[in-house]
Every structure is written in C-alpha cells, then in structure tokens.
Amino acid sequence: MAVTLKRLSVIGAFKNFPLQNFSLSIPSRLATLYNFSVSSTHQTTLHTISENRAEVDVQEFFKWKNGGGHFHKSACIDPTVFIEIGAIVHSKSVLSANVHVGLGTIVGPCVRIGQFTKIGCNAALTNCIVGDSCVIHNGVCIGQDGFGFFVDEDGNMIKKPQTLNVRIGNHVDIGANTCIDRGSWRDTVIGDHSKIDNLVQIGHNVVIGKSCMLCGQVGIAGSVMIGDYVVLGGRVAVRDHVSIASKVRLAANSCVINDISEPGDYGGFPAVPIHVWRRQIVIQRRGSNRGKS
C-alpha cells in the first residue's frame, strides 16, 4: 500500500512549504489490491486495483478520524469507533458505538457490527451481522461462500448459489484464523455467548446454539444443527446434515456421522456414548495384546 503526499501544509514558519513527492510504504496484505492517494485538499480517495495493476473501479473513501483507517462515504459509523490504519469499511456498513477494527481488516458492504465488539488484525467480514461485545481475533474470515457444488449432465462441476448471511450473537468469541461460511438456503448462525477456538471451520447453513464451546481444529460440515451448551473437543469432525442435541460433550478426535439426540458424553469414530467407546478401546487393546503373545 503506498501513500503519496503531494503537498503538506503545517502551522507556523513552514506554512505553504512545498515538499517533494515521496512515498511511505505500509506493510499490508492489501498491497496488490489498494492504492491510496492524498490530495492537497486532504480528501482521500481509494482506488481499487486489480492484481495486474489495471484500474477496475474507483470510489471515494475517507480517512477516519480515530485510528487512520478508511471508510466509504455511505457507511454509518458511530463517532466512538476506532478504525486502525490499513483497515477499510465498505459501503452501507453499520458500526455501532465503541467498535474497534484492527489493522488491515476489511469490513465488507452492508455488514452490521454491534457495540463494544473488537475485531483483530487482517480479518475479513462480509455478508454478516455481528452482535454486541464480541471478540473476533486476527485472521478470522466470516461470510465468504460455502463449499457447494454439483455435477451437471455433462459432468461439469457447477457452483451452487451462496446468497445468504452469517448471524453472530452477542458475547461471542471467535479465535484466530477461524472461517464461518455464509448460508445458501438458511443463514449460518452462532448463538449468544458461544466460544470458538482458533482454526475452526464452520460450513454453510450451520446453526449453533447458545453457550457452546468449539475447541481448536473442529470441522463442521454444512447444514448441521447444534443445540445449546454443546462442547466439541479438539479436532472433532461433524458430517453434513446431522443434528446434535443440547448438553452434548464430544471427546477430542471424535467424528459425528449420525444424529445425537440425547444429552451426555460421546467419543470415538463414529461417535458413541462415552462408556461404549471406552469399552471398545479396552477390547481393542486386549485383542492386540493377545496377538502379540
């Protein structure tokens, strides 16, 4: 990202002192996508640039007073919002009181963010509504297309439309580099007070209840229904179109391939009640020991 200062006016003896053009490099993942220029009238314009440096679109953006980030003129932003340098808020987005947007983060068009929510660095939010007092850590991606394709009569892979949104409740924590896909036939939903660890994948159309806990590297396929107070241990996998009842706990590395309709503890591949899984492990170990003897 390059900022070109064509003229700088200062108060005092250096008023009207002309500076030579110079560039200030700012490290950012947007270096190939955006170019800022600041005119002598202090109006800032953001030019959208393609990777081959050809200009494909030009819209007016302005520098936000708190933090130095940029926002589109049609965005609705509370005066208490802090937008760090390199962050961009796109058209018709709504940022409520005391929101903090980290360095290099992109808030896409028509995104709504509730009050006191904090967003880390280099996150990307599109097609989503975020509630109050949420924490979204570095590198999180919310609202991108889900993984949906079908094969047509000619054997070609055709993308299914992904046109809906993600709805994040209040007091939700989302760990670094977690991805939450937008819905295709219903919104993807994360309930109030749910906590999501780093590197979690949540597919399109997933609905997660309130006060759930998802540990690192959990993967949830599309159209899953998860109740309230559910705990998924590290690297738990959930296949598509299954339902998990409220107050279920799944041991690490479990795989859910069928509906779980009763509360309790589960484990294994496929996931079964925890006492059954433990019995399976004992039988396997006894069998292997007999084989060695």
LOGUPA-9617 format. One record per residue: residue in one letter; x, y, z of N, C-alpha, C in turn. Coordinates in steps of 0.02 Angstrom, whole numbers, padded with zeros to 5 digits, always signed. Each point is the difference from the previous one (the first is absolute). Layout:
BEGIN
AXYZXYZXYZ ...
//
This chain:
BEGIN
M+00043-00058+00000-00043+00058+00000+00045+00062+00000 A-00011+00045-00044+00043+00058-00005-00041+00063+00012 V+00026+00044+00041-00033+00064+00013+00044+00054-00029 T-00025+00037-00048+00037+00053-00033-00024+00067+00025 L+00045+00038+00031-00016+00066+00026+00024+00052-00050 K-00046+00034-00031+00018+00048-00051+00017+00068+00028 R-00030+00018+00058+00013+00066+00030-00020-00004+00073 L+00040+00031+00043-00013-00001+00071+00000+00071+00026 S-00056+00019+00031-00004+00067+00030+00004-00008+00075 V+00044+00040+00032+00008-00003+00073-00007+00070+00027 I-00011+00004+00066-00010+00063+00032+00068+00030+00019 G+00008+00065-00008+00061+00034+00022+00044+00018-00059 A+00065-00005+00013+00048+00024-00050-00001-00041-00063 F-00022-00063+00004+00002-00044-00058-00066-00001-00038 K-00045+00047+00015-00062+00003-00036+00013+00013-00074 N-00035-00037-00043+00007+00004-00072+00068-00024-00025 F+00037-00037+00043+00064-00026-00022-00012-00062-00043 P+00021+00002-00065-00014-00057-00044+00050-00056+00010 L-00025-00059+00010+00043-00059+00006+00002-00037-00067 Q+00056-00031-00012+00006-00043-00058-00043-00062+00010 N-00025-00026-00055-00040-00061+00005+00041-00057+00029 F-00028-00036+00045+00035-00059+00027-00053-00051+00018 S+00020-00062+00006-00046-00054+00016+00018-00030+00067 L-00051-00021+00035+00007-00031+00065-00028-00071-00005 S+00042-00048+00010-00022-00070-00006-00032-00022+00064 I-00057-00033-00005-00035-00028+00058-00011-00074-00013 P+00029-00042+00041-00008-00072-00013-00072-00020+00009 S-00026-00034-00049-00070-00023+00004-00012-00053-00052 R-00046-00045+00016-00019-00051-00049-00038+00030-00058 L-00018+00065+00006-00039+00033-00053+00045+00034-00051 A+00066-00011+00004+00045+00038-00042-00015-00006-00074 T-00025-00058-00021-00014-00010-00071-00071+00018-00018 L-00040+00019+00050-00071+00011-00014-00021+00073+00005 Y+00035+00039+00041-00023+00068+00012+00057+00049-00007 N-00017+00061-00022+00047+00054-00003-00034+00063+00025 F+00032+00033+00048-00028+00062+00028+00037+00059-00030 S-00036+00054-00012+00032+00063-00017-00032+00056+00040 V+00041+00046+00025-00024+00055+00040+00013+00065-00037 S-00053+00037-00016+00007+00062-00037+00017+00057+00045 S+00017+00058-00028+00017+00059+00039-00059+00026+00039 T-00061-00021-00018-00059+00020+00037-00017-00048+00057 H+00044-00049+00011-00006-00049+00054-00059-00047-00012 Q-00028-00005-00058-00052-00050-00015+00035-00063-00023 T-00018-00055+00032+00033-00063-00014-00044-00043-00045 T+00030-00026-00053-00037-00042-00047+00033-00068-00002 L-00040-00052+00004+00024-00069-00005-00016-00026-00069 H+00053-00020-00035-00008-00029-00067+00007-00075+00006 T-00050-00037-00022+00004-00072+00000+00039-00023-00062 I+00052-00040+00013+00046-00020-00053+00000-00076-00006 S+00000-00025-00060+00005-00071-00009+00074-00021+00005 E+00013-00065+00003+00068-00023+00009+00045+00018-00058 N-00027+00011-00058+00041+00021-00056+00007+00076-00004 R-00020+00034+00055+00006+00072+00008-00047+00040-00044 A-00046-00032-00034-00048+00036-00041-00057+00025+00045 E-00019+00063-00007-00053+00028+00041-00067-00027-00023 V-00037-00033+00046-00064-00030-00018-00058+00037+00033 D+00013+00039+00053-00055+00035+00033+00030+00057+00040 V-00038+00055+00005+00022+00056+00040-00059+00025+00042 Q+00009+00002+00065-00052+00027+00045+00034+00043+00052 E-00037+00047+00026+00028+00046+00049-00004-00030+00070 F+00058-00003+00031+00006-00019+00070+00032+00058+00037 F-00010+00001+00065+00027+00054+00040+00036-00028+00061 K+00048+00039+00024+00038-00022+00058-00040+00011+00064 W-00004-00052+00042-00037+00005+00062+00043+00036+00053 K-00032+00043+00038+00036+00043+00047+00033-00039+00057 N-00030-00057+00020+00027-00040+00055+00036-00061-00027 G+00066+00004-00005+00040-00058-00019+00031+00003-00068 G-00027+00037-00047+00032+00008-00065-00022-00049-00053 G-00050-00043+00014-00026-00044-00052-00044+00039-00048 H-00030-00035-00049-00041+00033-00051-00069-00030-00002 F-00049+00041-00020-00069-00021-00002-00034+00029-00061 H-00050-00037-00024-00039+00025-00057-00049+00053+00024 K-00014+00048-00043-00042+00057+00020-00071-00022+00018 S-00023-00057-00023-00068-00022+00016-00004-00043+00063 A+00058-00016+00032+00001-00038+00062-00028+00042+00057 C-00032-00034+00048-00028+00033+00059+00042-00021+00060 I+00041+00046+00027+00049-00016+00051-00009+00046+00060 D-00005-00030+00058-00006+00040+00061+00066+00038+00013 P-00004+00060+00027+00061+00040+00011+00051-00033+00046 T-00022-00047+00042+00046-00032+00048+00038-00059-00031 V-00014-00018-00061+00033-00057-00032+00073+00016-00014 F+00043-00050+00010+00072+00007-00014+00017-00047-00058 I+00025+00028-00055+00019-00038-00059+00075+00009-00012 E+00038-00052+00010+00072+00005-00006+00022+00010-00072 I+00060+00025-00008+00028+00013-00065+00002-00064-00042 G-00017+00006-00063-00002-00058-00045-00066-00036-00001 A-00044+00013+00049-00066-00030+00000-00047+00039-00046 I-00048-00035-00030-00046+00031-00047-00071-00021+00017 V-00045+00048+00004-00071-00013+00011-00036+00018-00063 H-00034-00048-00030-00031+00009-00066-00070+00029+00005 S-00031+00007-00057-00063+00037-00006-00056-00031+00041 K-00041+00045+00029-00062-00017+00035+00010-00045+00060 S+00061-00006+00024+00012-00037+00062-00020+00043+00060 V-00017-00033+00055-00021+00035+00061+00044-00024+00057 L+00035+00046+00032+00043-00014+00057-00026+00039+00060 S-00020-00037+00052-00030+00031+00059+00054+00027+00048 A-00023+00026+00056+00044+00035+00047+00056-00045+00026 N+00060+00028+00005+00058-00030+00031+00025-00064-00035 V-00015-00006-00063+00029-00055-00039+00073+00016-00015 H+00042-00051+00001+00071+00007-00017+00015-00045-00059 V+00027+00029-00054+00017-00038-00060+00076+00001-00007 G+00030-00059-00001+00073-00006+00000+00032+00014-00067 L+00066+00006+00002+00041+00016-00058-00011-00049-00057 G-00013+00026-00059-00006-00042-00060-00065-00038-00006 T-00047+00011+00044-00063-00037-00003-00046+00030-00053 I-00038-00042-00033-00049+00021-00050-00070-00013+00026 V-00040+00052+00004-00071-00006+00016-00038+00012-00065 G-00030-00053-00026-00030+00003-00066-00065+00040-00002 P-00028+00007-00059-00062+00038-00007-00057-00029+00041 C-00040+00045+00030-00062-00017+00034+00010-00044+00062 V+00060-00002+00027+00013-00036+00062-00024+00042+00059 R-00028-00032+00051-00022+00035+00061+00038-00029+00059 I+00029+00045+00041+00040-00021+00057-00027+00034+00062 G-00015-00039+00052-00030+00026+00061+00051+00036+00044 Q-00025+00034+00050+00041+00041+00043+00049-00041+00042 F+00058+00031+00014+00053-00028+00042+00033-00062-00030 T-00012-00014-00063+00032-00057-00033+00071+00019-00021 K+00047-00045+00009+00070+00012-00017+00021-00051-00054 I+00029+00027-00053+00022-00041-00057+00075+00007-00006 G+00035-00056-00004+00073+00001-00004+00025+00020-00068 C+00064-00014-00012+00034+00020-00061-00015-00049-00057 N-00003+00027-00061-00004-00041-00061-00058-00049-00001 A-00055+00020+00030-00061-00039-00005-00040+00023-00061 A-00046-00041-00022-00042+00017-00058-00072-00018+00017 L-00043+00051+00001-00071-00010+00016-00043+00022-00058 T-00039-00046-00027-00047+00016-00054-00065-00037+00013 N-00055+00025-00025-00065-00034+00003-00016-00025+00070 C+00008+00044+00050-00010-00023+00069-00027+00055+00044 I-00030-00022+00055-00022+00044+00054+00033-00026+00064 V+00036+00044+00035+00036-00018+00060-00032+00036+00059 G-00012-00036+00054-00034+00028+00058+00044+00044+00043 D-00023+00013+00062+00035+00044+00046+00054-00039+00039 S+00053+00037+00017+00052-00025+00046+00031-00065-00024 C+00009-00007-00064+00035-00058-00028+00075+00014-00005 V+00039-00053-00003+00072+00005-00012+00016-00044-00060 I+00025+00031-00053+00018-00035-00061+00075+00008-00009 H+00036-00054+00005+00073+00003+00001+00030+00005-00071 N+00067+00004-00001+00036+00013-00062-00015-00054-00053 G-00008+00022-00061-00004-00045-00057-00066-00036-00008 V-00050+00017+00039-00066-00033-00006-00033+00020-00066 C-00032-00048-00033-00039+00014-00061-00073-00020+00012 I-00044+00047-00008-00071-00012+00011-00039+00022-00061 G-00045-00043-00025-00046+00019-00052+00022-00015-00071 Q+00054-00036-00009+00020-00021-00068-00045-00057-00023 D+00002-00015-00064-00041-00054-00028+00017-00067+00031 G-00052-00040+00011+00010-00068+00022+00023-00045-00057 F+00018-00062+00018+00026-00048-00049-00059-00041-00025 G-00031+00023-00054-00059-00034-00027+00004-00005-00076 F+00001-00061-00026+00005-00014-00072-00043-00061-00017 F-00020-00004-00063-00033-00060-00025+00025-00014-00071 V-00010-00063-00021+00023-00020-00066-00060+00000-00047 D+00006+00036-00056-00055+00003-00048+00001-00061-00046 E-00046-00001-00048-00007-00058-00045+00061-00011-00043 D+00039+00052-00010+00061-00006-00040+00062-00015+00041 G-00010-00010+00065+00057-00015+00043+00039+00060+00024 N-00028+00060-00009+00035+00060+00022-00019+00016+00072 M+00049+00026+00037-00012+00022+00068-00031+00069+00000 I-00060+00007+00026-00037+00063+00000-00007+00025+00072 K+00015+00063+00009-00004+00029+00068-00073+00014+00018 K-00019-00020+00061-00066+00016+00025+00000+00072+00027 P-00053+00037-00010-00003+00069+00024+00006+00003+00076 Q+00041+00046+00023+00009+00012+00072-00019+00074+00012 T-00062+00013+00018-00025+00068-00003-00023+00028+00068 L+00003-00040+00053-00026+00023+00064+00057+00024+00045 N-00013+00003+00065+00045+00036+00045+00024-00043+00058 V+00042+00030+00042+00020-00028+00064-00027+00046+00054 R-00029-00029+00053-00024+00040+00057+00036-00023+00063 I+00038+00046+00028+00038-00014+00061-00036+00033+00058 G-00011-00037+00054-00036+00027+00057+00043+00047+00042 N-00023+00013+00061+00036+00044+00046+00050-00039+00043 H+00054+00032+00018+00051-00028+00045+00031-00064-00029 V+00010-00001-00064+00031-00057-00034+00075+00014-00009 D+00042-00050+00014+00072+00004-00013+00016-00046-00059 I+00038+00026-00048+00019-00040-00059+00076+00003-00006 G+00032-00058+00005+00073-00004+00001+00033+00013-00068 A+00065+00010+00002+00039+00019-00058-00007-00051-00057 N-00006+00027-00061-00001-00039-00062-00058-00050-00004 T-00052+00013+00037-00062-00039-00007-00040+00025-00060 C-00034-00044-00034-00040+00017-00059-00073-00021+00011 I-00045+00046-00014-00072-00013+00006-00033+00019-00066 D-00029-00049-00035-00027+00011-00067-00071+00027+00003 R-00018+00039-00049-00068+00026-00006-00048-00055-00021 G-00064+00011+00012-00050-00051-00016-00019-00002-00073 S-00029-00057-00020-00026-00007-00068-00076-00006+00001 W-00028-00037+00048-00074-00005+00005-00026+00024+00067 R+00045+00011+00048-00017+00035+00062+00064+00033+00025 D-00009+00051+00042+00058+00034+00027+00041-00047+00045 T+00065+00009-00001+00043-00032+00049-00004+00040+00065 V-00010-00034+00056-00015+00034+00064+00047-00025+00055 I+00028+00048+00038+00038-00016+00060-00036+00032+00059 G-00020-00040+00050-00041+00025+00055+00039+00041+00050 D-00038+00035+00042+00030+00044+00051+00047-00039+00046 H+00054+00034+00020+00048-00025+00050+00037-00063-00023 S-00002-00017-00063+00039-00057-00024+00074+00021-00008 K+00044-00049+00011+00072+00013-00003+00032-00048-00050 I+00036+00028-00048+00029-00039-00054+00075+00010+00000 D+00037-00054+00000+00073+00001+00004+00030+00017-00069 N+00066-00001-00003+00036+00013-00063-00010-00056-00050 L+00003+00018-00064+00003-00049-00055-00060-00046-00002 V-00059+00029+00011-00062-00038-00005-00034+00015-00066 Q-00027-00051-00032-00038+00008-00063-00074-00014+00013 I-00042+00050-00015-00072-00008+00007-00031+00010-00069 G-00032-00052-00026-00026+00001-00068-00065+00039-00006 H-00023+00005-00062-00061+00038-00013-00061-00033+00031 N-00048+00043+00020-00065-00021+00027+00004-00033+00069 V+00058+00002+00032+00006-00028+00067-00035+00046+00050 V-00035-00030+00048-00032+00038+00054+00028-00027+00066 I+00032+00044+00038+00030-00018+00064-00036+00038+00055 G-00020-00034+00052-00039+00031+00054+00042+00044+00045 K-00028+00017+00057+00033+00046+00046+00048-00038+00046 S+00052+00036+00022+00048-00024+00050+00033-00066-00020 C+00014-00007-00064+00038-00059-00023+00074+00015+00001 M+00041-00053+00002+00072+00008-00001+00030-00047-00052 L+00036+00029-00049+00031-00038-00054+00075+00008+00006 C+00035-00054+00014+00072+00003+00009+00036-00002-00068 G+00066+00008+00002+00040+00010-00060-00007-00055-00051 Q-00001+00020-00063-00001-00044-00058-00065-00041-00007 V-00052+00021+00033-00065-00031-00012-00022+00016-00071 G-00030-00049-00034-00028+00010-00066-00073-00021-00003 I-00043+00048-00018-00072-00014-00002-00023+00009-00072 A-00025-00053-00030-00023+00003-00069-00067+00035-00005 G-00024+00011-00060-00058+00041-00011-00065-00027+00028 S-00045+00047+00018-00069-00015+00020-00006-00041+00063 V+00048+00007+00045-00002-00035+00065-00040+00043+00049 M-00038-00034+00043-00036+00033+00055+00031-00021+00066 I+00022+00050+00040+00031-00014+00065-00039+00038+00053 G-00018-00034+00054-00040+00030+00052+00040+00047+00045 D-00026+00011+00061+00032+00045+00048+00048-00039+00045 Y+00051+00035+00025+00047-00028+00049+00036-00062-00025 V+00014-00002-00064+00036-00056-00030+00075+00015+00002 V+00041-00051+00016+00072+00007+00001+00030-00049-00050 L+00040+00026-00047+00035-00042-00048+00074+00004+00014 G+00030-00056+00018+00072-00002+00014+00041+00012-00063 G+00065+00005+00009+00045+00015-00056-00006-00050-00057 R-00003+00025-00061+00000-00039-00062-00062-00045-00008 V-00053+00017+00034-00063-00036-00012-00025+00017-00070 A-00025-00051-00035-00028+00010-00067-00075-00018+00002 V-00039+00041-00033-00073-00011-00003-00020-00001-00074 R-00030-00055-00022-00020-00005-00069-00061+00045-00013 D-00016+00009-00063-00054+00045-00020-00069-00028+00017 H-00047+00046+00012-00071-00016+00009-00015-00044+00060 V+00040+00004+00053-00016-00036+00061-00019+00050+00055 S-00033-00026+00052-00021+00042+00056+00033-00026+00064 I+00020+00047+00043+00029-00017+00065-00042+00035+00053 A-00025-00039+00047-00044+00027+00052+00038+00046+00047 S-00037+00038+00040+00030+00043+00050+00035-00042+00054 K+00052+00030+00031+00037-00029+00056+00034-00065-00019 V+00025-00001-00061+00042-00056-00022+00073+00021+00004 R+00043-00046+00023+00073+00012-00001+00033-00055-00040 L+00044+00022-00046+00034-00048-00043+00075+00001+00014 A+00029-00059+00009+00071-00005+00014+00040+00019-00062 A+00062+00020+00012+00045+00021-00055+00006-00055-00052 N+00005+00020-00063+00010-00046-00057-00060-00044-00015 S-00057+00015+00030-00061-00038-00016-00027+00021-00069 C-00041-00043-00028-00032+00016-00064-00074-00017+00004 V-00042+00050-00012-00072-00009+00004-00027-00013-00070 I-00028-00059-00010-00027-00016-00066-00076-00013+00002 N-00028-00003+00061-00072-00009+00009-00026+00050+00050 D-00065+00011+00001-00029+00045+00049+00014-00023+00071 I+00010+00049+00045+00006-00014+00071-00060+00034+00033 S-00045-00040+00027-00064+00027+00023-00004+00005+00076 E+00048-00029+00036-00002+00000+00073+00061+00037+00029 P-00011+00040+00052+00058+00033+00032+00047-00052+00029 G+00063+00019+00008+00049-00045+00029+00068+00007-00032 D+00045-00044+00019+00069+00000-00026+00007-00053-00053 Y+00035+00017-00054+00009-00045-00057+00072+00003-00022 G+00021-00053-00035+00068-00002-00028+00006-00054-00052 G+00055+00001-00037+00015-00052-00048-00019+00017-00071 F+00016-00047-00045-00015+00008-00071-00030-00066-00025 P-00067+00000-00010-00048+00054+00010-00013+00013+00074 A-00024+00060+00015-00012+00019+00070-00055-00043+00030 V+00014-00027+00059-00048-00040+00038+00003+00024+00073 P-00049-00020+00042+00005+00019+00071+00068-00017+00029 I+00024+00042+00045+00070-00004+00022+00017-00067+00031 H-00046-00031+00037+00015-00065+00031+00007-00055-00052 V-00039+00006-00054+00007-00049-00055+00068+00009-00034 W+00019+00061-00011+00065+00014-00033+00058-00027+00043 R-00004+00012+00065+00053-00025+00044+00004-00076-00001 R-00059-00033-00002-00001-00073-00003+00032-00024-00066 Q-00014+00036-00055+00030-00017-00064+00076+00005+00003 I+00025+00052+00033+00073+00008+00005+00031-00057+00039 V-00032-00020+00055+00027-00056+00040+00001-00064-00040 I-00054-00014-00036-00003-00061-00040+00054+00000-00054 Q+00011+00057-00031+00052+00005-00052+00069-00013+00030 R+00014+00028+00058+00065-00010+00031+00010-00072+00021 R-00051-00031+00028+00006-00070+00018+00011-00044-00061 G-00035+00015-00054+00011-00038-00061+00069+00006-00028 S+00028+00061+00002+00068+00010-00026+00051-00034+00045 N-00011+00000+00066+00047-00033+00045-00001-00076-00010 R-00059-00029-00013-00003-00072-00014+00036-00017-00064 G-00005+00043-00049+00035-00012-00063+00076+00000+00009 K+00024+00044+00043+00072+00003+00012+00025-00062+00037 S-00043-00025+00047+00021-00059+00039-00004-00064-00043 
//
